[in-house]
Amino acid sequence: MENKAPVVFRTTGSTLLYPVSEFLRMPLDQVNFVVCQLFALMSAFWFRCYLSPNKDRKNIRHVVATTLGTLFGIFCFGWPLMIITQKITALAFQVHDGIGRKAEELTPDQRRLSIKEKPSLIEYLSYHLNFLSILAGPFSNYKDYISFIEGNDISMKLLEIQTKQKQYERLTIPSPTGPVIRKLVICGVSVFLFLTLAKSFPVAHMLNEQSMSKTSFLSRVCYFYIAIQAGKPKYYFAWTIADAVHNAAGYGFSGIDDKGNFRWDLVSNLNIWNIETATSFKMYIDNWNIQTAGWLKRICYDRAPYYPTALTFVLSAVWHGVYPGYYFTFITAIPITMAARAVRNNIRHHFLVSQMMKTMYDIMTWVFTQFAVSYTVMPFILLAMEPTIMYYKYMYFHFHIISILVLILLPIKKNPHSIQYHSFHIHVKEKYRTRRIQ
């Protein structure tokens, strides 16, 4: 019997766990990630219970969070850049909004997040390198993080709730233990589904000339849809355990829902139910990698004077890296998003005449959305140009063609964002021009 050739797994991080990687036949970077996140989870509980915030401990919390984050980041990846890039750019804009611009020039969201004083060195390093988010995010805003370190985040939100509801009884400080347990259960289910399904439906099984030429178009569409679905639990696990790490440290409280339950989703990065039931391309995107979508919106979409959708997708591709597949995915998403918006604006109201018609519309748009997402993100999985072109060729570029035809045939209504953006800035310019004349 021939011995199987050893599988070589490369990583820019530590190789200490290579024997574990070899035994499990899993990529070494994934083994490093899981181990580091488990240590981060234990550290988060310790951080909340034994290093609770007060005036004397503020700098200690900063130092500990930064030190642990640096160690985890170097061990896992060598040096993580994607989340740090988000934070550096967001912080730069927020400091500029607070120090370099007048309040009248800012949108309400920009005014809320603007920073009036430059961060100290330890605050700067802690925000970027803390162990809660350095491995998989999620991205969070500077003001929220500093409030968490100083221990003001939960009390301020509870006070806001009491003021809105005109309550005079003091609300109890919510415990994150329940939400953390629920999220860890989701992590367990995600790991089981990924290990069970991903190996059963590998993309490479279908993506070759022989298989593609022998199967029907419908078979290809269905197989690639199932393959994409089988790969999603990996992302569900990574983002959910990152969310659980934040909550375990006491970070992530966002208020109370309509039923009076405490919410711990301030830094949640996905809503699985809304993803799987999305009836539009936008709804899917809005619930996938939520914090990154918020970052893109605040630093690009809300600030771009022209073509905000296209520029935001291009920036997202550049942020992800240099693989051609990233650019194919995000450039493909531009016409599909615009076409989906055109269909909704021109057709949806015709289906609102009865519940049955609306249900029919929701089912049709759900099917369209699921297959459109599968078609769009496949190059993101393939990365290289050659398999991407092969994929598009055997899929007949069908969603590209459908999107272009929709954009040609259906009238495009003016983007509300562009109208609001230009009217807001025209108002500001006129206001200051009048002041100068006076």
Buried (B, 14 or more C-beta within 10 A) or exposed (E): EEEEEEEEBEBEBBEEBBEBBBEEEBBBBBBBBBBBBEBBBEBBBBBBEEBEBEEEBBBEBBEBBBBBBBBBBBBBBBEBEBBBBBBBBBBEBBBEBBEEBEEEBBBEEBBEBBBEEEBEEBBBBBBBBBBBBBBBBBBBBBBBBBBBBBBEBBEEBBEEBBEEEEEEEEBEEBEBEEBBEBBBEBBEBBBEBBEEBBEEBEBEEBBEEEBBEEBEEEEBBBBBBBBBBBBBBBBBBBBBBBBBBBBBBBBBBBBBEEEEEBBBBBBBBBBBEBBEBBBBBBBBBBBBBBBBBBBBBBBBBBBBEEEBBBBBBBBBBEBBEEBBBBBBBBBBBBBBBBBBBBBBEBEBEEBEEEEEEEEEBBEEBBEBBBBBBBBBBBBBBBBEBEBBBBBBEBBEEEBBEBBBEBBEEBEBEEBEBBEEBEEEEEEBEEEEEEEEEE
